[in-house]
Amino acid sequence: MAALLDRSKLERAKTLKNERMEKILQAGLRAFQRFSYAEVTLDSVRKLANVPEGKPELYFGSREELFLRVLNRQFQAWASALQDTLEAAAEPLSPDRLARVLVDSVRHQPEFCHLRALLPMVLEHIIDDGAVTIFFASVNSQLNRCSEDLARRCPTLCKRDAIHLLVVFQAYASSLYQLAEPASALARLSATESAEGLDMDYESELISLASWLVSRFVSGSHTPVPSR
């Protein structure tokens, strides 16, 4: 009987821990979206998540580790969206259709684009090599699966070039999102260059970007970045 009670107690503790971690991850996503990175602290996330003091530090150790966990979830959501779109697409993929698939994988995921744009800055400040290793192992696994699907559905694209295409597209799309988002620092900076401000149709720019990248990686050519 004592063993059963102990097991039940351990299960309840494990469930409570998982529930708290989930609350912290969800609160972290909201915090990194709403506020500048410098404003987000583990304690502010704790208050947003409504969990006891000390729990975020116990589970994640640092703001940077929490960020990587939150971004990893967004990578998973992006990879799932890309694979779902590929499954629904006809085979083989034409270059135009491949560009559209890339656009569809990010255009409804502003959280992914926003956090992906912050990644280089976060990596400069993180000191936990273990958290970085785990993050990139997960991301590389997702990229490998997606690149295999892309290469299979687009015969003129080898797996190696498919990985490069996905990585470069992510980086460019996240930067483009920062320019298109009115509240971002990049958009405000660009708006000072003219009295009319920055006028950008995010989806149109995404399509133009994706088309250029596909033509580069599928054909192996190195065409210049399209000008608007």
VOMITI-720783 format. One record per residue: residue in one letter; x, y, z of N, C-alpha, C in turn. Coordinates in steps of 0.001 Angstrom, whole numbers, padded with zeros to 6 digits, always signed. Layout:
residues N
AXYZXYZXYZ/...
end
This chain:
residues 228
M+000825-001211+000000+000000+000000+000000+000860+001263+000000/A+001918+001236+000823+002809+002397+000900+003459+002664-000456/A+003816+001563-001160+004447+001721-002480+003477+002350-003463/L+002200+001951-003402+001195+002519-004287+000986+003999-004008/L+000984+004365-002714+000824+005767-002344+002002+006600-002812/D+003211+006046-002647+004404+006765-003087+004386+006961-004604/R+003946+005920-005331+003885+006021-006785+002855+007063-007216/S+001733+007077-006513+000689+008055-006821+001178+009470-006535/K+001921+009633-005458+002467+010946-005111+003475+011410-006158/L+004315+010497-006621+005302+010840-007645+004622+011228-008958/E+003553+010510-009308+002825+010825-010530+002185+012205-010453/R+001601+012528-009299+000997+013860-009124+002050+014952-009213/A+003221+014707-008597+004306+015688-008648+004805+015878-010082/K+004900+014772-010824+005337+014855-012220+004325+015613-013061/T+003042+015348-012829+001985+016055-013561+002018+017542-013252/L+002175+017889-011972+002231+019295-011578+003433+019986-012206/K+004579+019303-012236+005778+019879-012850+005550+020146-014336/N+004964+019162-015033+004702+019330-016467+003720+020472-016723/E+002719+020591-015862+001745+021677-016021+002411+023031-015817/R+003280+023130-014826+003987+024392-014583+004942+024727-015719/M+005648+023734-016219+006553+023977-017346+005776+024457-018566/E+004618+023853-018791+003800+024267-019927+003337+025707-019764/K+002929+026074-018560+002516+027457-018302+003667+028429-018539/I+004864+028047-018099+006027+028913-018261+006381+029059-019745/L+006324+027970-020492+006626+028031-021926+005618+028907-022670/Q+004344+028758-022328+003320+029577-022970+003480+031056-022596/A+003792+031300-021325+004012+032679-020884+005270+033253-021521/G+006304+032421-021674+007531+032870-022328+007279+033294-023758/L+006482+032524-024474+006151+032880-025854+005447+034229-025912/R+004480+034445-025020+003757+035722-024999+004698+036871-024645/A+005585+036626-023687+006497+037681-023242+007482+038068-024341/F+008083+037073-025007+009049+037369-026068+008386+038031-027271/Q+007086+037804-027431+006352+038436-028515+005964+039878-028175/R+005554+040102-026941+004992+041407-026562+006047+042439-026210/F+007135+041993-025606+008119+042918-025050+009473+042755-025744/S+010310+043767-025581+011671+043641-026105+012399+042569-025304/Y+013410+041964-025922+014116+040878-025247+014726+041351-023933/A+015227+042576-023896+015857+043097-022683+014869+043219-021528/E+013588+043389-021840+012579+043549-020794+012132+042235-020181/V+012370+041138-020864+011888+039843-020395+012873+039248-019388/T+012362+038883-018227+013151+038188-017214+012403+036924-016807/L+013102+036011-016165+012430+034808-015698+011347+035148-014679/D+011589+036183-013869+010580+036557-012881+009346+037163-013542/S+009547+037958-014599+008383+038519-015291+007586+037418-015979/V+008282+036411-016494+007594+035268-017101+006852+034482-016023/R+007483+034332-014863+006832+033626-013759+005511+034286-013384/K+005534+035615-013272+004310+036333-012919+003249+036180-014005/L+003682+036210-015250+002741+036043-016358+002147+034634-016354/A+002955+033663-015972+002503+032274-015935+001740+031944-014662/N+001872+032803-013650+001211+032592-012352+001655+031280-011697/V+002988+031139-011609+003553+029968-010928+004387+030453-009741/P+004693+029576-008773+005444+029996-007589+006836+030508-007907/E+007369+031316-007005+008716+031853-007183+009732+030715-007262/G+010747+030921-008080+011827+029951-008191+011607+028852-009198/K+010370+028654-009651+010101+027549-010569+010741+027739-011947/P+010652+028913-012572+011305+029062-013887+012806+028791-013824/E+013469+029302-012757+014902+029074-012619+015209+027593-012421/L+014329+026892-011718+014533+025465-011476+014410+024668-012753/Y+013471+025050-013609+013209+024287-014830+014101+024692-016004/F+014467+025973-016080+015147+026459-017272+016509+027095-017007/G+016771+027549-015828+018106+028041-015506+018381+029480-015899/S+017981+029883-017098+018242+031242-017553+017194+031656-018574/R+017113+032949-018800+016198+033485-019814+016559+032941-021193/E+017850+032835-021473+018292+032361-022774+017895+030899-023004/E+018001+030074-021967+017592+028684-022103+016088+028588-022339/L+015320+029407-021627+013873+029448-021846+013570+029869-023279/F+014276+030872-023777+014064+031336-025144+014301+030206-026140/L+015387+029454-025980+015690+028365-026905+014614+027290-026870/R+014077+027020-025676+012999+026026-025585+011744+026524-026295/V+011443+027812-026103+010266+028392-026755+010454+028394-028273/L+011628+028816-028742+011889+028856-030179+011896+027457-030776/N+012397+026486-030039+012398+025116-030542+010972+024646-030840/R+010041+025028-030005+008638+024697-030261+008144+025357-031545/Q+008575+026581-031773+008165+027273-032987+008801+026630-034225/F+010039+026150-034088+010661+025403-035178+009842+024146-035483/Q+009391+023462-034444+008596+022258-034637+007284+022593-035346/A+006652+023706-034949+005405+024120-035590+005645+024475-037054/W+006763+025163-037322+007105+025501-038712+007346+024245-039539/A+008114+023291-038994+008415+022058-039714+007139+021275-039995/S+006228+021235-039030+004958+020522-039227+004132+021190-040317/A+004106+022528-040295+003350+023260-041319+003934+023006-042701/L+005264+022996-042799+005918+022749-044079+005616+021343-044585/Q+005713+020355-043701+005466+018975-044113+003995+018758-044485/D+003080+019408-043760+001661+019300-044107+001403+019878-045494/T+002036+021024-045786+001865+021650-047092+002452+020771-048198/L+003604+020146-047914+004224+019261-048896+003342+018041-049174/E+002739+017506-048134+001886+016338-048317+000678+016658-049197/A+000198+017889-049102-000971+018280-049889-000611+018711-051304/A+000677+018911-051562+001103+019405-052872+001262+018260-053863/A+001036+018576-055127+001219+017584-056189+002707+017337-056410/E+003037+016163-056882+004429+015835-057193+004601+015703-058703/P+005739+016035-059261+006840+016761-058608+006524+018243-058477/L+007241+018896-057575+007016+020322-057365+007718+021156-058433/S+006989+022066-059039+007607+023034-059943+008308+024102-059099/P+009254+024855-059654+009895+025932-058891+008893+026934-058312/D+007871+027296-059082+006869+028244-058579+006096+027652-057410/R+005754+026387-057507+005006+025740-056425+005883+025568-055198/L+007152+025262-055400+008080+025137-054282+008205+026460-053541/A+008295+027564-054279+008356+028885-053650+007100+029145-052828/R+005955+028744-053349+004694+028951-052642+004632+028113-051375/V+005169+026901-051437+005218+026035-050261+006030+026693-049149/L+007177+027270-049512+008015+027955-048518+007270+029123-047891/V+006607+029910-048717+005855+031063-048217+004750+030610-047270/D+004025+029572-047658+002918+029089-046830+003388+028566-045482/S+004651+028132-045401+005156+027581-044139+005412+028651-043084/V+005545+029920-043499+005870+030968-042520+004854+032113-042449/R+004034+032286-043486+003240+033505-043530+002196+033589-042426/H+001786+032460-041845+000835+032473-040739+001515+032144-039410/Q+002825+032312-039357+003561+032012-038136+004442+033189-037727/P+003812+034285-037325+004602+035456-036926+005484+035205-035718/E+005044+034310-034822+005856+034016-033636+007198+033415-034045/F+007155+032479-034991+008384+031855-035460+009314+032887-036086/C+008772+033724-036963+009606+034719-037654+010209+035715-036663/H+009419+036141-035706+009917+037114-034726+011030+036520-033870/L+010797+035333-033329+011798+034726-032456+013042+034293-033231/R+012841+033819-034452+013988+033417-035278+014911+034603-035539/A+014335+035791-035668+015146+036989-035889+015990+037341-034664/L+015536+036929-033472+016264+037235-032235+017361+036215-031931/L+017350+035080-032617+018255+033986-032268+019736+034381-032248/P+020278+035072-033260+021705+035406-033215+022092+036193-031962/M+021255+037139-031558+021548+037928-030361+021550+037051-029118/V+020589+036143-029015+020495+035268-027848+021715+034356-027763/L+022150+033824-028896+023301+032916-028897+024580+033615-028453/E+024650+034921-028645+025831+035673-028206+025901+035776-026690/H+024759+035652-026018+024724+035865-024577+024584+034578-023759/I+024200+033498-024376+023978+032278-023605+025316+031656-023213/I+025367+031116-021998+026607+030512-021514+026454+029010-021289/D+025256+028480-021466+025003+027055-021268+025165+026332-022601/D+026359+025756-022806+026615+025053-024061+025688+023854-024241/G+025279+023244-023123+024393+022090-023208+023052+022456-023812/A+022495+023609-023410+021206+024055-023943+021315+024341-025436/V+022441+024920-025856+022646+025213-027277+022762+023919-028074/T+023484+022941-027535+023646+021655-028215+022309+020957-028401/I+021495+020946-027356+020170+020312-027432+019297+021028-028444/F+019350+022356-028430+018534+023148-029360+018889+022834-030809/F+020168+022887-031148+020575+022679-032529+020398+021222-032962/A+020515+020281-032030+020256+018880-032377+018803+018707-032802/S+017902+019353-032082+016479+019273-032426+016189+019971-033746/V+016753+021168-033914+016530+021926-035146+017085+021170-036354/N+018291+020618-036221+018894+019875-037334+018068+018652-037699/S+017493+018003-036694+016644+016851-036965+015421+017260-037782/Q+014820+018397-037416+013664+018886-038157+014045+019299-039572/L+015181+019968-039707+015631+020389-041034+015922+019187-041934/N+016497+018147-041367+016793+016952-042149+015529+016294-042672/R+014518+016197-041805+013257+015589-042243+012615+016416-043355/C+012589+017732-043158+011965+018601-044154+012742+018593-045470/S+014066+018582-045383+014879+018606-046599+014729+017303-047380/E+014576+016192-046679+014342+014913-047360+013020+014954-048125/D+011988+015521-047505+010695+015652-048176+010806+016561-049399/L+011521+017667-049228+011685+018597-050350+012431+017946-051510/A+013531+017282-051203+014331+016653-052251+013553+015546-052961/R+012713+014849-052214+011927+013780-052821+010868+014333-053773/R+010304+015477-053427+009218+016049-054223+009716+017013-055295/C+010987+017371-055219+011562+018270-056221+012855+017620-056728/P+012792+016831-057782+013937+016034-058245+015176+016858-058583/T+015016+018120-058933+016183+018939-059292+016871+019550-058076/L+016375+019191-056876+016936+019750-055641+017501+018618-054800/C+018824+018601-054581+019420+017568-053739+019196+017920-052270/K+019386+016935-051389+019106+017150-049971+019976+018261-049394/R+021251+018274-049771+022161+019294-049245+021682+020692-049613/D+021294+020880-050877+020796+022190-051297+019444+022492-050661/A+018656+021451-050396+017362+021661-049741+017551+022206-048337/I+018534+021671-047614+018825+022181-046264+019275+023637-046341/H+020177+023936-047262+020654+025309-047423+019503+026250-047782/L+018638+025796-048650+017481+026607-049043+016612+026929-047835/L+016334+025938-047002+015476+026145-045836+016124+027093-044830/V+017414+026896-044575+018117+027740-043594+018155+029193-044063/V+018519+029405-045330+018611+030774-045852+017229+031415-045910/F+016225+030649-046314+014875+031205-046381+014387+031623-045000/Q+014640+030805-043988+014253+031170-042618+014895+032497-042201/A+016194+032598-042442+016918+033801-042022+016385+035037-042736/Y+016184+034934-044052+015688+036074-044819+014244+036403-044459/A+013408+035372-044298+011996+035602-043985+011825+036267-042621/S+012646+035874-041649+012554+036485-040323+012993+037948-040361/S+014040+038249-041148+014469+039643-041294+013412+040467-042019/L+012806+039861-043023+011754+040535-043770+010558+040835-042875/Y+010238+039894-041999+009133+040106-041055+009424+041297-040151/Q+010675+041401-039698+011042+042525-038841+010881+043854-039563/L+011153+043879-040852+010972+045100-041640+009492+045419-041865/A+008694+044364-041997+007273+044561-042300+006443+044840-041053/E+006927+044419-039887+006177+044600-038650+006309+046052-038176/P+005186+046797-038125+005260+048245-037798+005914+048559-036460/A+005758+047648-035484+006283+047944-034152+007760+047624-033987/S+008365+046962-034968+009748+046542-034806+010707+047716-034974/A+011874+047558-034373+012886+048616-034460+013358+048806-035894/L+013500+047709-036653+013948+047823-038032+012940+048589-038889/A+011664+048332-038671+010642+049032-039444+010642+050519-039114/R+010791+050840-037835+010811+052258-037439+012034+052954-038003/L+013178+052274-038004+014400+052857-038556+014244+053109-040050/S+013682+052126-040756+013486+052287-042199+012487+053396-042496/A+011504+053576-041617+010476+054588-041852+011043+055996-041770/T+012182+056168-041112+012767+057503-040991+013458+057935-042284/E+013627+057002-043223+014343+057339-044445+013523+058164-045424/S+012220+058200-045242+011361+059020-046096+010161+059492-045292/A+009557+060551-045735+008403+061100-045017+007220+060143-045051/E+007133+059320-046093+005997+058423-046224+006171+057132-045428/G+007362+056849-044961+007589+055632-044203+007747+054419-045103/L+007854+053269-044478+008090+052035-045206+006755+051402-045587/D+006535+051232-046865+005311+050620-047376+005667+049246-047921/M+005307+048184-047188+005710+046847-047579+004553+045871-047459/D+004312+045129-048518+003351+044032-048481+004138+042765-048148/Y+003995+042286-046927+004827+041204-046429+004718+039954-047298/E+003511+039554-047657+003345+038319-048420+003929+038448-049825/S+003736+039591-050459+004301+039784-051800+005823+039728-051760/E+006388+040364-050735+007842+040332-050595+008335+038916-050319/L+007567+038167-049518+007930+036780-049232+007958+035952-050506/I+006946+036130-051343+006879+035379-052592+008062+035714-053493/S+008386+037011-053580+009531+037430-054387+010821+036825-053853/L+010983+036852-052532+012171+036291-051896+012267+034789-052145/A+011165+034082-051922+011169+032628-052091+011459+032246-053542/S+010892+032977-054487+011115+032677-055908+012581+032837-056275/W+013200+033914-055758+014623+034127-056037+015475+033012-055448/L+015188+032626-054194+015975+031577-053551+015803+030233-054259/V+014585+029916-054636+014346+028652-055333+015112+028620-056652/S+015081+029726-057394+015803+029763-058670+017305+029611-058450/R+017782+030101-057339+019217+029992-057041+019608+028564-056683/F+018847+027945-055784+019252+026631-055293+018833+025495-056215/V+017717+025644-056893+017281+024576-057791+018145+024519-059038/S+018468+025695-059584+019251+025730-060824+020752+025771-060560/G+021132+026105-059308+022535+026248-058996+023127+027562-059421/S+022272+028443-059950+022765+029759-060390+022842+030693-059202/H+023496+031794-059385+023616+032788-058325+023121+034127-058859/T+021825+034182-059011+021209+035397-059512+021185+036461-058420/P+021213+037733-058797+021197+038791-057791+019866+038874-057064/V+019916+039451-055857+018690+039650-055094+017760+040552-055877/P+016460+040181-056009+015538+040994-056797+015336+042365-056186/S+015328+043380-056996+015063+044731-056503+013596+045055-056697/R+013080+045883-055799+011670+046246-055857+011538+047619-056483/
end
